[in-house]
């Protein structure tokens, strides 16, 4: 979803809903979400893309630049 909407801010709530669906309220925590995003960033770096791609807007959500 973030990749399909570059430059659009995706809130933490929306990200949790996309990741965990209807269970998002049971599984959602900023720490869990940060870990998922960290793993995605690592996989991007492992593909040889060394620039930052996914950005965090502190207290709000994520966006792709």
Order of alpha helices (4+ residues) and beta strands (2+ residues): beta-alpha-alpha-alpha-beta-beta
